[in-house]
Amino acid sequence: MSHWILAQSRWFGRATRRLAEDTRGVTMLEYGLIAALVAAVCVGAVTTLGTDLSDAFTSIASSL
């Protein structure tokens, strides 16, 4: 029984080290954060542009 526990402990230790050294998830997280930042900037730009265009068309319509 103790041999089995020792083998499982070694396996768990190796699996934990492999998981700690794997950087693929970190890269995916970084890409996700970049995509979220780009989306936030796009939403802000479109909102501001839409408000400015609305004001411009309102001004044009009232002057006609």
Backbone as JSON, one array per atom type, in Angstrom:
{
  "sequence": "MSHWILAQSRWFGRATRRLAEDTRGVTMLEYGLIAALVAAVCVGAVTTLGTDLSDAFTSIASSL",
  "N": [[0.82, -1.19, 0.0], [1.93, 1.27, 0.78], [3.78, 1.6, -1.23], [2.2, 2.13, -3.43], [1.07, 4.59, -2.68], [3.38, 6.15, -2.58], [4.12, 6.08, -5.3], [1.92, 7.39, -6.45], [2.23, 9.85, -5.27], [4.63, 10.71, -6.41], [3.82, 10.86, -9.1], [1.87, 12.86, -8.91], [3.48, 14.99, -8.11], [5.14, 15.32, -10.37], [3.18, 15.98, -12.28], [2.21, 18.35, -11.21], [4.49, 19.98, -11.39], [4.8, 20.07, -14.2], [2.45, 21.42, -14.88], [2.88, 23.86, -13.62], [5.02, 24.84, -15.07], [4.0, 25.18, -17.58], [3.23, 27.51, -20.0], [1.29, 28.12, -21.79], [-1.39, 28.69, -21.15], [-1.14, 31.15, -19.92], [-0.39, 32.79, -22.03], [-2.73, 32.65, -23.57], [-4.46, 33.94, -21.84], [-3.35, 36.49, -21.84], [-3.82, 37.24, -24.53], [-6.59, 37.29, -24.42], [-7.04, 39.41, -22.63], [-5.98, 41.53, -24.12], [-7.73, 41.51, -26.31], [-10.1, 42.19, -24.99], [-9.47, 44.78, -24.15], [-9.15, 46.08, -26.64], [-11.78, 45.81, -27.6], [-13.15, 47.36, -25.69], [-12.08, 49.9, -26.21], [-12.99, 50.26, -28.84], [-15.8, 50.28, -28.43], [-16.02, 52.57, -26.86], [-15.08, 54.5, -28.67], [-16.95, 54.34, -30.77], [-19.28, 55.03, -29.43], [-18.72, 57.69, -28.65], [-18.31, 58.85, -31.18], [-20.82, 58.4, -32.3], [-22.46, 60.01, -30.66], [-21.38, 62.54, -31.22], [-21.95, 62.7, -33.98], [-24.73, 62.62, -33.92], [-25.29, 65.01, -32.59], [-24.27, 66.77, -34.52], [-25.96, 66.28, -36.76], [-28.38, 67.02, -35.64], [-27.94, 69.73, -35.25], [-27.64, 70.56, -37.91], [-30.14, 69.9, -38.93], [-31.8, 71.59, -37.45], [-30.96, 74.06, -38.35], [-31.84, 74.08, -40.93]],
  "CA": [[0.0, 0.0, 0.0], [2.77, 2.46, 0.84], [4.42, 1.74, -2.54], [1.21, 2.77, -4.29], [0.98, 5.98, -2.25], [4.61, 6.81, -3.01], [4.04, 6.24, -6.76], [0.94, 8.43, -6.72], [2.83, 11.11, -4.84], [5.59, 11.1, -7.46], [3.05, 11.25, -10.28], [1.25, 14.15, -8.62], [4.55, 15.98, -8.1], [5.53, 15.59, -11.77], [2.07, 16.66, -12.94], [2.18, 19.72, -10.68], [5.61, 20.72, -12.0], [4.49, 20.33, -15.61], [1.41, 22.44, -14.94], [3.47, 25.14, -13.22], [5.96, 25.3, -16.1], [3.27, 25.39, -18.83], [2.9, 28.93, -20.16], [0.3, 28.31, -22.85], [-2.56, 29.33, -20.57], [-0.81, 32.56, -19.66], [-0.45, 33.47, -23.33], [-4.14, 32.77, -23.93], [-5.02, 34.97, -20.97], [-2.86, 37.79, -22.34], [-4.57, 37.55, -25.74], [-7.95, 37.63, -24.0], [-7.02, 40.76, -22.07], [-5.76, 42.46, -25.24], [-8.99, 41.57, -27.08], [-11.07, 42.94, -24.19], [-9.07, 46.18, -24.22], [-9.49, 46.58, -27.98], [-13.24, 45.92, -27.66], [-13.56, 48.51, -24.87], [-11.72, 51.11, -26.95], [-13.92, 50.37, -29.98], [-17.11, 50.69, -27.93], [-15.9, 53.98, -26.46], [-14.94, 55.34, -29.87], [-18.23, 54.35, -31.5], [-20.23, 55.8, -28.62], [-18.37, 59.11, -28.78], [-18.56, 59.25, -32.57], [-22.27, 58.43, -32.49], [-22.97, 61.2, -29.99], [-20.96, 63.71, -32.0], [-22.72, 62.72, -35.23], [-26.1, 62.96, -33.58], [-25.3, 66.46, -32.34], [-24.04, 67.46, -35.79], [-27.17, 66.18, -37.58], [-29.41, 67.83, -34.98], [-27.62, 71.12, -35.55], [-27.93, 70.78, -39.34], [-31.6, 69.84, -39.12], [-32.43, 72.79, -36.86], [-30.63, 75.24, -39.16], [-32.6, 74.04, -42.19]],
  "C": [[0.86, 1.26, 0.0], [3.5, 2.69, -0.49], [3.48, 2.47, -3.5], [1.1, 4.25, -3.96], [2.21, 6.76, -2.69], [4.59, 7.05, -4.52], [3.06, 7.34, -7.13], [1.49, 9.8, -6.34], [3.83, 11.61, -5.87], [4.87, 11.6, -8.7], [2.45, 12.63, -10.08], [2.3, 15.27, -8.63], [4.99, 16.34, -9.5], [4.44, 16.36, -12.49], [1.99, 18.11, -12.48], [3.3, 20.56, -11.27], [5.33, 21.04, -13.46], [3.46, 21.43, -15.75], [1.98, 23.81, -14.59], [4.39, 25.71, -14.29], [5.27, 25.59, -17.43], [2.84, 26.84, -18.93], [1.85, 29.17, -21.24], [-0.94, 29.02, -22.33], [-2.34, 30.8, -20.31], [-0.89, 33.35, -20.96], [-1.89, 33.67, -23.77], [-4.82, 33.85, -23.1], [-4.59, 36.36, -21.45], [-3.61, 38.19, -23.61], [-6.01, 37.95, -25.4], [-8.03, 39.04, -23.44], [-6.83, 41.82, -23.16], [-7.05, 42.62, -26.04], [-10.04, 42.37, -26.31], [-10.75, 44.44, -24.21], [-9.42, 46.8, -25.57], [-11.0, 46.77, -28.11], [-13.73, 47.13, -26.87], [-13.24, 49.83, -25.57], [-12.66, 51.32, -28.13], [-15.3, 50.84, -29.53], [-17.08, 52.16, -27.53], [-15.84, 54.91, -27.66], [-16.26, 55.44, -30.62], [-19.27, 55.15, -30.74], [-19.97, 57.3, -28.75], [-18.67, 59.62, -30.18], [-20.06, 59.35, -32.83], [-22.9, 59.66, -31.85], [-22.61, 62.46, -30.76], [-21.74, 63.83, -33.31], [-24.17, 63.11, -34.98], [-26.23, 64.46, -33.33], [-25.14, 67.24, -33.64], [-25.3, 67.44, -36.66], [-28.32, 66.98, -36.96], [-29.19, 69.31, -35.29], [-27.95, 71.46, -37.01], [-29.43, 70.82, -39.57], [-32.29, 71.09, -38.56], [-32.12, 74.05, -37.68], [-31.35, 75.24, -40.5], [-34.0, 74.46, -41.9]]
}
